[in-house]
């Protein structure tokens, strides 16, 4: 683009955005059609001459937060507003809220645990390296598995968080899931693995997200046909760190758990404060089930999921009300 063209775009953009002139008035001033002014304004944005920043004054839905805390008896709820229906943007909002929570709650000397997933990856990315916390960071499960996206494993997320905080990370150098129980026992016999496993059971705060079948086919392909049948019979609705749970939030006795490298969320929750960072409508049933399991202390989610959780709980409450018996 020539300098003359750039000057024209800059002039039109200045007249429109700074001088508050209408497109009609600018067209008359420059002696071109109004439709051309409209096209040139679009081009000015594409060339980076015009950059629009939207400042959102409301970043929390406090009414929903209070209702969630009272309804489910959790310590804290953080609900982010939904300004976009795109999953990407909701993930960014959740990640940012999770990062802010971490900075405000993790203190010097604490041990912090992480599971896997895109939401927690976003959390790590929103941490600034200016916030230094002398703590320990540990994954609550093994690392990569086939078909997993880059940077989504617990080891990478934990290392990223530790680098941002200036903290010490204790990676778990083992797969997230192995082919059989004998191999799992062999891996867990390693002293280094045992030390990390022990630390994951002693975390002060653990950040998790839930997975569901519709969001991760990589989870499902790791199950054998017999395990898939077991999961269906057990009414499995979601998983945390490959520990599958049912609609009541309980972990059923199914064979795949004999192959997972890492403690269950039920084990971790006995000592650790569990922070569930998860949203988007396709995960709402799994999030509701996680709350039903009563192992979530803090929930960070979006307003659409929050509204569903409250509505669903209210409807279930009505179903459980026994009809009154009329006495004669």
N, C-alpha and C positions, 0 to 999 in steps of 0.2 A: 504494500500500500504506500502511495506517495505521501510526501510531507503535506502537500496541499489537501489531500483527502483526509489525513489525520486532523489537520487544522479545522476542516469543515465539520467533521464528526465532533470534535471537541467544542466547537462553537455552538452547534445545535444542542449538544448535551448540556452545556452551561446555561443556555437560554431556557431550556426546559426544566432542568432540575434546580438551578440556583436562582434564576430570575422568575421562575414560576410562570413562564409564558405558555400559552396553549399551543398545541401543534398547528392549529389554524393560523395563529398570529405569527408563528415562526415561519410557516410556509409563505405567508404574504411578505414578511421581512426579507426572506432570501429569494423569493420569486420562484418557488418550486411547488409541486403539488403536496397536499397534506399527506397522502399515502406514501410519498417518498420520504417525508420527515419521519413517519412511523417506522419505515424500513431502516433509516439511518440511525434512529435511536436504538433499535435492536442490534445493529452492527456495532454501535458504540459500546454496548455491553459485551458483545462477543470479542471485541478488541481489547477489553479490559480498561477502556477509558472511563466507563461507568461501572462502579462496584457497589452493590447494594448489600448492606448489612441489616438484618432484622434483629432488633433487641427485644427479647421476650421478658416482660416484667414479672410474670408468674412462672416459677419453676417447680412449685410443689402444689399438690392438691390436699390441703390440710384437713378439710372436712372428711374426705375419703380415708385419710390416714387415721384419724381419730376413730372412725367407724370400724375400720379393720382391726385396730388394737382392741377395741371393746368387744367386738364380735368374736374374734378368734383367740383373744387372750395372749397375744404376742407382745413382746417388750416394746417393739417399735415398728412402724410402717412408714415407708417413704414412697410416695406415689408421684410419678412425673406426668405432667400433662402431655397429651398426644396432639401435636399440631400437624402431623403427617401420617398418612396411612402406610407409608413405605416402611418395611421391616428394618431396613438399614438405618433410618433416622431414629426409630424407636430404640434400636440397639445402642446407638450413640448416646441417647438420653439416659438409658439405663446404666451404661458404662460410666458416664460422667457422674451420675448420682452415686454409683458404687465407689468411685474414686474419692469423692468428697466424704463419703461415710468412712472409708478407710483412714483417711488423713485425720479425721476428727476423733476416731475411736481407738486406733492402734497406738499404743504407748511404748516407750522405751522398755526393753526387757521382755516384751511379749513374743509369743510364737504364733504365727499366722499361717493358716492352711488354705490351699486352693484346690478345687477340682478343675474340670476342663470346660471348654466351650467358647463360642464366639462372644457371648456377653462378657465373660471374665477377661477375654482377650482385649475387649474394648475398655474395660475397667483399667487394666494395666496401661493401656495407651494414653489414658487421660491423666495419669499421675505425672506430676512435674518433678524434675530432679532437684528443685529448690527445697523440697520438703524432705529433710533427712530424719529418719527414725532408726535408732539403733535397736533393731529387732531381728527375729529369725523368721524365715519364710520357708515353708515346706509343702510339697505336693502331697495330697492324700491318696494318690494312686500312681500307678506306673505311667510310663510315657506313651509313645506313639503306637498306633496299630494301623494295619492296611486301610487305605482309602480315607485317612484322616486329613483334614485340611491343614495347611501350614500354620504353625503357631498356636494351635488350638489345644495342645496337650498340656497337662498340669505342670510338667517340668518347665516347659518354655514360658508359660504364664508366671510361674513362681520366680524364675530367674529374671524375667522382665520387671516384675514388681520389686524384687530385691535390688536390682540395679538402680531403679528410680529412687528408692528410699535410702540407698547406701547401706542396705541390710545384708545379712548373711543368708545364703540359700543352701538348702540341703536337698539336692536332687535325688530322686528315686530311680536309680539306673536299672530299670526292669520294664518289661512290656506292661501295658495296662491290663491285658488279659492273655492268658497262655492256653495252649492246646489241651492240657490235661492237668488233673490234680497232683499227679506225681511231680511234674515239672514245677508247679507252684510251690510245693513243699521244698523242693531243691533250692529254688530261688530264695525263699524265705529263711533258709538255713544260713544264708550269707550274713556275716556280721554287720556289714555296711547297710544292707537292706533292712536288717532288724532294727538298727539304730534309727533310720528314717521312719520306719513303720511305727516305732515307739514314739517318736516326736509327733507324728500325725495324730496320735491318740491323746497327746498332751497339749494340743493347740489351745490358745485362749480364745481366738476368733477364727472361724472357718468360713470362707466364701465359697458358695456353691451355686450351680445353676441346674435346672432340670432338663433332661432330654426326653423327647417323645418320638415315636416311630415316624411320624410325618415329617419331622425336622432332621432326621439323621438315618438314612438307609444304611450308613456305615455301621451303626449299632446293630441293626437287624441281621446283616449278612454274617456277623460273627457268631450268631446262634446256630446250633445244629437244628435239624428238623424236629428232633425230640424236644429240644429246649424251647423252640418256638411253640410247640404244642403245649408244653408245660406252662409257658408264660401266658398263653391264651386262657388256659384252664384256671390259672391263678388270678385272672382279671388284672394283669399288669397294665398300668397306664403311663408309667414314666420310669426314669432312672436317674440316679445321682452317682457319678463315678463308677458306672456299670453295675451298681447295686439296684436292681429293679424293685419297684414298689407297686402295691395294688391301690385300688380306689380309696382304701382307708388309710393309706400312707404306711402300711406295714410291709416289711420285706418278707416275701414268701420263701419257703424252702424249695428252691429250684436249682437244678444242676449247674447252671452257668456261674453261680456264685462261688462254686468250688474252683473256678479258674481265674477269678479276679485277684489282681495283686493290689491290695490295699484294704483297709478296714471299712466296714459299712458305716453309713451315716448314723445309724442307731448307736453304734459303738462310740463314734466321735462325739455325738451330742451329749453323752454322759458327762463330759468334762468341758467341752467347747461351746461357745456361743455361736450358733449357726445363723449365718446371714445368707438368705436366698435372694439372688439377684436374677430375676427372670421375668419376661413379659412377652408380648405379642399374643394375639387371640388364640392361635393354634396350640398354645401351651396352657391355656386357662384351666382345663380339667386336671392336668398333671399338677399344676400349682395348688389347686383346691385340695387335691389328694395329699400333697406334701403337708399342707396345713392341718389336714385331718390327722396326720400321723403324730402331730404335736412335737416334732423335733426341730421346728423352725422357730428361732427367737426373733429375728428381724426379717421383714420382707421388703424388698425394693422392687417395685413393679410399675406398670403404666396404668393410667386411669381407666382404660377400657377393661383390662383384666380385673382391676380393683372393683369396678362396678359389677362385673359378672360374679365375682366371689361373694359379694354382699347379697346380690339378688339370689344366687344359688343357695346360699345359706338360709336365707329367709324362706325360700320355697321348701327346702328340706325340713325346716322347723315346722312349717304348716302341716307337712305330711306326717310328722311324728306326733302331732297332737291327737290324742285319743278322743273319740266322740263322747260327749257327756251323756250319762245315763239318767234319764228322767225318772225321778222317784215319785211313786204314787201313794 
